[in-house]
Amino acid sequence: MSQTELESLLYRDVLTVARGLLGWSLISDLGGETTAVTVIETEAYAGPDDPASHAFRGRTKRNGSMFERPGTGYVYRSYGIHWCMNVVVGEKGLPHAVLLRGGEPSAGVATMARRRGREANLADGPGKLCQALGVTGEMDGCDLRRGLLRLEPGPGLGGRTFAETPRIGISRAIDRRWRFILVG
């Protein structure tokens, strides 16, 4: 997929985008240092039709970015501790988003290790991924199609497949198999 194909992908339904972002690169030039991961895990959230979505009850100051145009980054604090990031998808005004749950480091590993204070498990969770890439709440509302934090075509699936599982870390709509993980 090219950057133009990313534009097209972002306007599709949230489940298609959550699967489609697997294998893409998430690149950060934040703090003057380049880091990147290959997206290997995502979760889909369908706004007003999804009790687990931050936008289930409508627009708030916290979730306002979810109502913006596709490709907008929705960055929020999880449990008051970790920053997490979603990619807004679908039509503007309909708060569907894909949580970037995990990535395989592909550039700037030493920087990621310094930011994380460890050598292993650098981006294998949504909070870890944001910390490794230097993402904070200041990036809420950013354009992930271009800029200091962006999605670009990556290595793709590389012959791997993906598994569909129930989402984790939520207490509502836990039966939906809307978590997608590269395997193999």
MOSUL-V628399 format. One record per residue. RES is the residue in three letters. OMEGA is omega in whole degrees, -180 to 180 (none if undefined). Layout:
RES_OMEGA, RES_OMEGA
This chain:
MET_176, SER_177, GLN_177, THR_178, GLU_175, LEU_178, GLU_-179, SER_-179, LEU_-175, LEU_-178, TYR_180, ARG_180, ASP_-171, VAL_180, LEU_177, THR_-180, VAL_-180, ALA_176, ARG_-174, GLY_180, LEU_176, LEU_-180, GLY_176, TRP_176, SER_170, LEU_-173, ILE_179, SER_172, ASP_-178, LEU_179, GLY_178, GLY_180, GLU_180, THR_172, THR_180, ALA_173, VAL_167, THR_-178, VAL_-178, ILE_-180, GLU_179, THR_171, GLU_-179, ALA_176, TYR_-170, ALA_170, GLY_-173, PRO_179, ASP_-172, ASP_-179, PRO_179, ALA_-178, SER_175, HIS_-178, ALA_-177, PHE_-178, ARG_177, GLY_-175, ARG_174, THR_176, LYS_-177, ARG_-172, ASN_-175, GLY_-180, SER_180, MET_-177, PHE_-179, GLU_-176, ARG_177, PRO_-178, GLY_176, THR_175, GLY_174, TYR_-178, VAL_-177, TYR_175, ARG_176, SER_-179, TYR_180, GLY_-174, ILE_-171, HIS_170, TRP_176, CYS_-176, MET_175, ASN_171, VAL_178, VAL_-177, VAL_178, GLY_-179, GLU_176, LYS_-179, GLY_177, LEU_-169, PRO_174, HIS_-176, ALA_178, VAL_176, LEU_175, LEU_-172, ARG_-177, GLY_180, GLY_173, GLU_180, PRO_180, SER_177, ALA_177, GLY_-176, VAL_180, ALA_177, THR_178, MET_-180, ALA_178, ARG_180, ARG_-178, ARG_-178, GLY_-180, ARG_-178, GLU_-175, ALA_177, ASN_-173, LEU_-174, ALA_-176, ASP_175, GLY_-174, PRO_177, GLY_178, LYS_180, LEU_-179, CYS_179, GLN_-179, ALA_-179, LEU_180, GLY_-178, VAL_176, THR_180, GLY_177, GLU_-180, MET_178, ASP_180, GLY_-179, CYS_178, ASP_-178, LEU_177, ARG_180, ARG_177, GLY_-176, LEU_177, LEU_-171, ARG_172, LEU_177, GLU_175, PRO_-179, GLY_-178, PRO_-178, GLY_-177, LEU_177, GLY_-180, GLY_180, ARG_174, THR_176, PHE_177, ALA_174, GLU_-179, THR_171, PRO_176, ARG_-179, ILE_177, GLY_179, ILE_-180, SER_180, ARG_179, ALA_-176, ILE_-179, ASP_-178, ARG_-179, ARG_-174, TRP_174, ARG_-176, PHE_-175, ILE_174, LEU_178, VAL_177, GLY_none
